[in-house]
Amino acid sequence: MIDDATNRLLYAQLWEGETVQAVMSALCEVLVQFGIPMSLYTDRAGWAFETPKAGEKVSKTHLTQVGQALERLGIEHIPSYSPQARGRSERMNRTLQDRLVNELRAAGASTLEQANAYLRSCYITRHNEFLAREPLDATSAFVALGDADLDEILTVRSVRTVGKDNVVGLDGIALQIARQPGRATCAGLSVTVRRHLNGDYSVRQGLRLFGRFDAQGRPMEAAGPVGGRDRMRPPTRTLDAGQRRRRPQLPQGPPTAKP
């Protein structure tokens, strides 16, 4: 990931494939270290955009998992339609494929772990010392992350229907939902299953957390409101002595005789 204003390399890591997990992990590191960017410019790979017809415009309504995460963060996602339009990133790729490969060879990095360790400890800093430039406007376009919960934002989400056995699945993992307060069963309910960056899963219906599970589908967290927060309740209204309504007193007297 490159900063367009300074040509700085913000993030670089070798992955086995260009997956949603890889892209969201890159986003997470940049967001934590630098903040929320104004926009993200990418190619039209399958993880980035849905393209109804090959060679035509991308869909602005059917968002990918990465597109949904960017929308939750308020980041404009700009698609590239030609190699010339993304010339800077293409030049950066050529530089990395040339210079980085030679440096990894000279450093004796022969495994994925060794290569990524070298990237973090040496290469990115040295790369920016030689190739980064001063921006025309020194004001940063990044916005502070604040209290944004990236663990909930950078997730893969899918709507599922709970089976008769209170089980819902994602990625071939069966998630057994425990009995929920006030419900005899969750069968038939439409829920959202989320896969988090660390591999954990969570099952929710609106603000209600039905459970959190590890990567193997084993329960980790009981049901309850999201984040352990209770739902907001309206304040209880009380009346002081002067405001309490009193039952009107009927006049006392002898009973009236019937005619």
C-alpha positions as CSV (number, residue, x, y, z in Angstrom):
1,M,0.0,0.0,0.0
2,I,1.4,3.3,-1.1
3,D,0.6,6.9,0.0
4,D,-0.2,8.8,-3.2
5,A,0.9,12.2,-1.8
6,T,4.4,11.1,-0.7
7,N,5.1,7.8,-2.6
8,R,5.8,6.3,0.8
9,L,5.4,2.5,1.2
10,L,2.9,2.2,4.0
11,Y,2.6,-1.5,4.1
12,A,4.3,-4.5,2.4
13,Q,4.1,-8.2,3.1
14,L,4.3,-11.4,1.2
15,W,1.3,-13.6,1.2
16,E,0.6,-16.9,-0.4
17,G,-2.3,-15.4,-2.4
18,E,-4.2,-12.1,-2.9
19,T,-7.0,-13.0,-0.7
20,V,-9.7,-11.1,1.3
21,Q,-7.8,-12.0,4.5
22,A,-4.6,-10.6,3.1
23,V,-6.2,-7.3,1.9
24,M,-8.1,-6.8,5.2
25,S,-4.9,-7.5,7.2
26,A,-3.1,-4.8,5.2
27,L,-5.9,-2.4,5.8
28,C,-5.9,-3.1,9.5
29,E,-2.2,-2.3,9.8
30,V,-2.4,0.9,7.9
31,L,-5.5,2.1,9.8
32,V,-3.9,1.4,13.1
33,Q,-0.6,3.1,12.2
34,F,-1.7,6.0,10.1
35,G,-5.5,6.4,10.4
36,I,-8.4,6.3,8.0
37,P,-7.5,7.5,4.4
38,M,-9.8,9.6,2.3
39,S,-9.9,7.1,-0.5
40,L,-8.4,3.9,-1.7
41,Y,-7.5,3.3,-5.4
42,T,-7.2,-0.3,-6.5
43,D,-7.5,-2.5,-9.6
44,R,-10.7,-4.4,-10.3
45,A,-9.7,-7.7,-8.9
46,G,-12.4,-10.0,-7.5
47,W,-11.8,-9.1,-3.9
48,A,-12.1,-5.3,-4.8
49,F,-15.2,-5.1,-7.0
50,E,-18.0,-7.0,-8.5
51,T,-18.1,-6.5,-12.3
52,P,-21.4,-7.6,-13.8
53,K,-19.9,-7.9,-17.3
54,A,-16.3,-8.3,-18.1
55,G,-14.7,-5.1,-19.3
56,E,-17.6,-2.9,-18.2
57,K,-18.1,-0.6,-15.2
58,V,-18.0,-2.1,-11.7
59,S,-21.1,-2.4,-9.6
60,K,-21.7,0.4,-7.1
61,T,-24.5,-1.5,-5.3
62,H,-23.2,-5.1,-5.0
63,L,-20.1,-4.6,-2.8
64,T,-17.5,-7.2,-2.1
65,Q,-16.5,-8.0,1.5
66,V,-13.7,-5.5,1.2
67,G,-16.0,-2.9,-0.4
68,Q,-18.4,-3.3,2.5
69,A,-15.6,-2.8,5.1
70,L,-14.5,0.3,3.3
71,E,-18.0,1.7,3.2
72,R,-18.3,1.1,7.0
73,L,-15.1,3.1,7.4
74,G,-16.3,5.9,5.1
75,I,-13.4,5.3,2.6
76,E,-14.1,6.1,-1.0
77,H,-13.1,3.1,-3.2
78,I,-11.9,4.2,-6.7
79,P,-11.6,1.5,-9.4
80,S,-8.9,1.6,-12.0
81,Y,-9.9,1.0,-15.6
82,S,-6.5,1.0,-17.3
83,P,-2.8,0.3,-16.6
84,Q,-2.0,3.9,-17.5
85,A,-4.4,5.2,-14.8
86,R,-2.6,3.2,-12.1
87,G,0.9,4.1,-13.4
88,R,2.4,4.9,-10.0
89,S,1.4,1.6,-8.4
90,E,2.6,-0.3,-11.5
91,R,6.0,1.5,-11.2
92,M,6.2,0.6,-7.5
93,N,5.4,-3.0,-8.3
94,R,8.3,-3.1,-10.8
95,T,10.6,-1.5,-8.2
96,L,9.7,-4.1,-5.6
97,Q,10.0,-7.0,-8.0
98,D,13.5,-5.8,-9.0
99,R,15.1,-4.3,-5.9
100,L,13.3,-6.3,-3.2
101,V,14.0,-9.7,-4.8
102,N,17.7,-8.9,-5.0
103,E,17.8,-7.6,-1.4
104,L,16.0,-10.7,-0.1
105,R,18.6,-12.8,-1.9
106,A,21.5,-10.8,-0.4
107,A,19.9,-11.1,3.1
108,G,19.6,-14.9,2.8
109,A,15.8,-14.8,3.2
110,S,14.6,-18.1,1.8
111,T,11.2,-18.5,3.5
112,L,8.0,-16.5,3.8
113,E,8.6,-15.7,7.4
114,Q,12.2,-14.6,6.8
115,A,11.2,-12.4,3.9
116,N,8.4,-10.7,5.9
117,A,10.7,-10.2,8.9
118,Y,13.3,-8.4,6.5
119,L,10.5,-6.3,5.0
120,R,9.5,-5.0,8.4
121,S,12.9,-4.6,10.1
122,C,14.9,-3.2,7.1
123,Y,13.4,-2.8,3.7
124,I,10.4,-0.5,4.2
125,T,12.4,2.1,6.1
126,R,15.3,2.1,3.6
127,H,12.9,2.2,0.7
128,N,11.2,5.3,2.0
129,E,14.5,7.0,2.9
130,F,15.4,6.9,-0.8
131,L,12.2,7.0,-2.7
132,A,9.7,9.0,-0.6
133,R,9.1,12.7,-1.3
134,E,7.6,15.7,0.5
135,P,3.9,16.3,-0.2
136,L,2.7,19.5,-1.9
137,D,0.3,20.0,1.1
138,A,1.7,19.0,4.5
139,T,-1.8,18.6,5.9
140,S,-2.6,14.9,6.4
141,A,-5.7,13.5,4.7
142,F,-5.8,10.7,7.2
143,V,-8.4,10.8,9.9
144,A,-7.7,9.5,13.4
145,L,-9.1,6.0,14.0
146,G,-10.6,7.0,17.4
147,D,-12.6,4.3,19.1
148,A,-13.5,2.5,15.8
149,D,-13.6,-1.3,16.5
150,L,-11.6,-2.8,13.7
151,D,-12.3,-6.3,15.0
152,E,-16.0,-5.8,14.1
153,I,-15.5,-3.6,11.0
154,L,-12.9,-5.7,9.1
155,T,-14.9,-8.9,9.0
156,V,-16.3,-11.3,6.3
157,R,-20.1,-11.3,6.8
158,S,-22.8,-13.7,5.5
159,V,-26.5,-13.9,6.3
160,R,-27.5,-17.4,7.2
161,T,-30.7,-19.2,8.4
162,V,-30.4,-21.2,11.6
163,G,-31.1,-24.9,11.2
164,K,-33.6,-27.0,13.2
165,D,-30.7,-28.2,15.4
166,N,-29.7,-24.6,16.2
167,V,-26.6,-24.9,14.0
168,V,-25.4,-22.3,11.4
169,G,-22.3,-22.6,9.2
170,L,-19.7,-20.6,7.4
171,D,-16.6,-21.8,5.5
172,G,-17.6,-25.4,6.2
173,I,-17.5,-24.7,10.0
174,A,-20.6,-25.7,12.0
175,L,-21.4,-23.2,14.8
176,Q,-23.7,-24.6,17.5
177,I,-25.8,-21.7,19.0
178,A,-26.5,-22.1,22.7
179,R,-30.0,-21.6,24.0
180,Q,-30.8,-17.9,24.1
181,P,-32.6,-16.1,26.9
182,G,-36.3,-15.8,26.2
183,R,-36.2,-18.3,23.3
184,A,-37.0,-21.9,23.2
185,T,-35.1,-22.2,19.9
186,C,-33.3,-20.1,17.2
187,A,-34.3,-22.4,14.4
188,G,-35.5,-20.5,11.3
189,L,-34.0,-17.2,12.4
190,S,-32.0,-15.1,9.9
191,V,-28.6,-14.3,11.5
192,T,-25.3,-12.7,10.4
193,V,-22.2,-14.8,10.7
194,R,-18.9,-12.9,10.8
195,R,-15.4,-14.2,10.4
196,H,-12.9,-12.0,12.1
197,L,-9.3,-11.3,11.1
198,N,-7.9,-13.7,13.7
199,G,-10.1,-16.5,12.4
200,D,-12.8,-16.4,15.1
201,Y,-16.5,-16.4,14.2
202,S,-19.4,-14.6,15.8
203,V,-23.2,-15.0,15.2
204,R,-25.5,-12.0,15.6
205,Q,-29.0,-10.9,15.1
206,G,-29.0,-7.1,15.1
207,L,-27.4,-6.0,18.3
208,R,-27.8,-9.4,19.9
209,L,-24.7,-11.6,20.1
210,F,-25.7,-15.3,19.9
211,G,-22.2,-16.5,20.5
212,R,-18.5,-16.3,19.5
213,F,-16.5,-19.3,18.4
214,D,-12.9,-20.1,17.6
215,A,-11.6,-21.1,14.2
216,Q,-12.6,-24.7,14.8
217,G,-16.2,-23.7,15.8
218,R,-15.8,-24.2,19.5
219,P,-17.8,-21.8,21.7
220,M,-15.8,-19.0,23.3
221,E,-18.3,-16.4,24.5
222,A,-21.9,-16.7,25.7
223,A,-24.8,-14.8,24.3
224,G,-25.5,-11.2,25.2
225,P,-25.6,-7.7,23.8
226,V,-22.8,-6.8,21.5
227,G,-19.7,-5.8,23.3
228,G,-21.4,-6.5,26.6
229,R,-23.4,-3.3,26.4
230,D,-26.9,-3.3,27.8
231,R,-29.6,-1.9,25.6
232,M,-30.4,1.7,26.3
233,R,-33.5,2.0,28.5
234,P,-35.7,5.1,28.9
235,P,-35.2,6.7,32.3
236,T,-37.8,5.8,34.9
237,R,-40.1,8.8,35.5
238,T,-41.1,9.5,39.1
239,L,-43.5,12.0,40.5
240,D,-42.8,14.0,43.6
241,A,-45.4,14.6,46.3
242,G,-46.7,17.7,44.6
243,Q,-47.1,16.0,41.2
244,R,-48.9,12.8,42.3
245,R,-52.4,12.7,41.2
246,R,-55.0,12.2,43.9
247,R,-58.4,10.6,43.6
248,P,-61.0,13.3,44.0
249,Q,-62.9,13.2,47.3
250,L,-66.7,12.7,47.1
251,P,-68.8,14.9,49.3
252,Q,-69.9,13.2,52.5
253,G,-73.6,13.3,53.6
254,P,-76.7,11.4,54.3
255,P,-77.8,9.1,51.5
256,T,-80.5,10.4,49.2
257,A,-83.8,8.5,49.5
258,K,-85.1,6.9,46.3
259,P,-88.5,8.1,45.0
